Amino acid sequence: MAAAADEDFVQLLDPAGNRVEHPDFSYSGSDTDLAASLRDMVLTRRFDAEATALQRKGELGLWPPSLGQEAAQVGSAKAIADTDRIVPSYREHGVAWVRGVDLKALLGVFRGSAMVDYHPDDKNFNLYTWVIGGHLLLSVGLGMAMQRDGRVGGPDPDANSAVITYFGDGATSQGDVNESFVFASSFGAPVVFFCQNNQWAISEPIALQSKIPLYRRAAGFGFPGVRVDGNDVLACEAVTRWALERARRGDGPTLIEAYTYRMGAHTTSDDPTKYRGSDELDAWRAKDPIERVKAYLLRQGTIDQRWLDDLAAESDALGEQWRADCVGLPEPDLAQWWDRVYAETPHALLTQRDDFVAYRASFEEA
């Protein structure tokens, strides 16, 4: 793949678990902080595995696995401040976990128990979106609103805000994404565009979408682009922290390309064995984001087998809880959904709702 051949990325922890120096970026956390990130990655992977199994059992309609992308999500989420706004696509389970979002809310969307509602007080985390790339326009609009509200570039760094938005390599071919880049650059919007380049847009490899590494596109729009080892949680945190701080100061947008790999299917309706070889998967398994952190911390003596056993027990308990949460979600009342389209429901929709309620009642009477 020509576009993937450029290995010029920020890396602070290599696949063997060795620390690596970089001239521009460094990890500011301690080994204890890194152990906390390891825990978050392990539990994110467990949640993803449970949700995948729940879909296979018919409890969820669909599920987009995040297997292999835990470092990109956990690392970037660690850099997010409480004043920032998070606009995900549909695979950012690790970001939701780190930010303290109730993961039951994610399960409800895929079970059909809830709509993708806007909850401004829910950890500043927008729920998932399905229109590929369209949410980047929302992200830029949010960032421009922050500017006009005086929440960017103020004298108190802790009071400033930015937006981070997540998307995949496939979305970069969408017009909405490129239009978002134009507006963000033109208005200096405080937005971090975080692209998880997992190499495959469903069955289409990145080489068919871009002849150059994705991060280089940013230069054409007039703002910085950085490629980071997306399987290195230290590097993902360091680069995202830099980009968010830059945005909050009022220095404008940044494109981060987290170079990672989707080790599972695109969604549970996909069969990746139809379009990619096992050799490719094996090569990326050797770069597993969790195993490299585990190897480093074991050598450092920060964690031991007892620590790992305790984490496994916690993972099992959470897996049981998530399964119970899923099957315990309330059944949706379709009659309420007409009221969730507009702030003030138009008469035509009210008529449709009343017709539906009457139609449903006719079966109950029979």
Beta strands, then each sheet from edge to edge (+ up, - down):
strand 1: 85-87
strand 2: 163-168
strand 3: 191-197
strand 4: 200-201
strand 5: 204-205
strand 6: 225-229
strand 7: 254-259
sheet 1: 1+ 2+ 3+ 7+ 6+
sheet 2: 4+ 5-
end
